[in-house]
Amino acid sequence: MAPTDAVIFWRDNLTRKNIVTYDTLDKLIAAKPLQVLEFDASNSLINTAEDPQNNTSNDPHYDPTGDPKVEKQYNGTFGRVLELTIKSDVDQSAWRTKLNDFLNMPQTEPAYHESGIFGFYHPKLADFNVDPNDEYGYTLDRAPKGYPSGADTVTITLTMTLGGNQKTATL
């Protein structure tokens, strides 16, 4: 049975999707809970935003007559970035520590996860879901945390960047 809330997870060469013991997210959660960060009422994913990037460069300059001009160069590559806004109850330090552990891991692994070891699952947003493999995967870029003095929650902004063959990336 699929998770009922969002999940961030990582895979390594020993737990890749093409090994039957770990071929679904449910099996990975059951077998390797340390590789999974599940959202729930205490640690809620309150916003998911996608920032698709079209790699076009701008070259501002003046033409020979002195008029300002901006040249555009399109190199044909695209990028996909997820920005997750997370609300964590202030007493959930173990969950936040696990997230920090994810951020401090090597983000790629040779052979099967060269583009990123992290995956993302959301039961209602299938177009954001990615299970990392030898063609694609997410890396975690940053996670600023905000704690207004005396608040009951910590707000975390996590950026996940997709690498590899982005046209085929799906869960």
C-alpha positions in Angstrom: 0.0 0.0 0.0 1.4 3.4 -1.0 2.1 6.0 1.7 -0.7 8.4 2.5 1.5 11.5 2.8 4.6 12.8 1.1 8.0 11.0 1.4 11.6 11.9 0.7 13.9 8.9 0.4 17.3 7.9 -0.9 18.6 4.8 -2.6 22.1 3.4 -2.9 23.6 0.7 -5.0 22.4 -1.9 -2.4 18.7 -0.7 -2.4 18.1 0.3 -6.0 14.7 -0.1 -7.5 15.6 -3.1 -9.7 16.3 -5.3 -6.7 13.1 -7.1 -5.9 13.4 -6.6 -2.1 13.3 -2.8 -2.6 11.4 -2.4 -6.0 8.6 -0.3 -4.5 8.6 2.5 -2.1 6.5 0.4 0.4 9.2 -2.3 0.4 12.0 0.3 0.9 10.1 1.9 3.8 9.6 -1.6 5.4 13.2 -2.8 4.9 15.2 0.4 5.3 13.3 3.0 7.4 16.6 5.0 7.9 16.5 5.8 4.2 13.0 7.4 4.4 11.7 10.7 5.7 8.0 10.5 5.9 5.7 13.5 6.4 2.8 13.4 8.9 0.8 15.7 11.1 3.9 16.8 13.2 6.1 17.3 10.1 3.8 18.6 7.3 4.6 19.4 3.8 2.7 22.6 3.4 3.7 23.7 -0.1 5.4 22.1 -3.1 6.5 24.4 -5.9 8.2 23.4 -9.2 10.6 25.8 -10.8 11.2 24.5 -14.3 14.3 26.1 -15.7 14.9 26.8 -19.4 18.6 27.4 -19.9 18.8 30.6 -21.9 21.6 33.0 -21.4 21.4 36.8 -21.6 24.2 38.8 -23.0 23.5 42.6 -22.4 25.7 45.0 -24.4 25.6 48.0 -26.6 25.4 47.7 -30.4 27.7 49.8 -32.6 25.3 52.7 -32.6 25.3 52.9 -28.8 21.9 51.4 -28.3 21.4 48.9 -25.5 20.8 45.3 -26.7 20.4 41.9 -25.1 21.4 38.9 -27.1 19.8 35.6 -26.2 21.4 32.2 -26.5 19.5 29.0 -26.0 21.6 25.9 -25.3 18.7 23.5 -25.3 18.9 22.2 -21.8 16.2 22.3 -19.1 16.3 22.0 -15.3 13.7 20.9 -12.8 13.8 22.1 -9.2 11.3 21.4 -6.4 11.0 23.7 -3.5 9.3 22.2 -0.5 8.0 24.2 2.4 7.9 22.1 5.6 6.3 22.8 8.9 7.8 20.9 11.8 6.5 20.9 15.4 9.2 22.4 17.5 9.6 19.2 19.6 10.3 17.0 16.5 14.1 17.4 16.7 14.8 13.8 15.7 12.9 14.3 12.4 14.9 17.4 11.7 18.1 15.7 12.6 17.3 12.9 10.1 16.7 15.6 7.5 20.1 17.2 8.3 21.7 13.7 7.9 20.1 13.5 4.4 21.6 16.9 3.6 25.0 15.9 4.7 25.2 12.7 2.7 27.0 12.4 -0.6 24.3 13.4 -3.1 25.3 11.1 -5.9 26.7 7.5 -6.1 28.6 5.9 -8.9 27.0 3.4 -11.4 23.3 3.6 -10.4 22.8 7.0 -9.0 25.2 9.4 -10.7 22.5 12.1 -11.1 21.2 12.0 -7.5 20.3 9.5 -4.8 17.1 11.1 -3.6 13.5 10.4 -4.6 10.3 12.1 -3.8 6.8 10.7 -3.5 3.5 12.6 -3.1 0.2 10.6 -3.3 -1.6 13.5 -5.0 1.2 15.1 -7.1 2.3 12.3 -9.4 4.1 14.7 -11.8 6.6 15.5 -9.0 7.3 11.9 -8.1 10.8 10.5 -8.9 12.4 7.2 -7.9 16.1 7.6 -8.5 18.0 5.2 -10.8 20.9 5.3 -13.2 19.2 7.8 -15.5 17.9 10.4 -13.0 17.5 11.4 -9.4 17.2 14.4 -7.0 19.9 16.1 -5.0 19.1 18.2 -1.9 20.5 21.7 -2.2 19.6 23.7 0.9 17.3 23.7 3.9 17.1 27.1 5.7 15.1 26.8 8.9 13.1 29.6 10.5 12.0 29.6 14.1 10.1 32.7 15.3 10.9 33.1 19.0 8.4 31.3 21.1 6.7 29.6 18.1 5.4 26.0 18.2 6.8 25.2 14.7 9.9 25.4 12.7 9.6 26.3 9.0 12.0 24.6 6.6 12.6 25.4 3.0 14.1 22.4 1.1 15.3 22.6 -2.5 15.5 19.4 -4.5 17.2 19.6 -7.9 16.6 16.9 -10.6 19.6 15.6 -12.5 20.0 13.2 -15.4 17.5 12.4 -18.1 14.6 14.6 -17.0 12.2 13.7 -19.8 12.0 10.1 -18.5 11.9 10.8 -14.8 8.8 9.3 -13.1 8.0 7.1 -10.1 
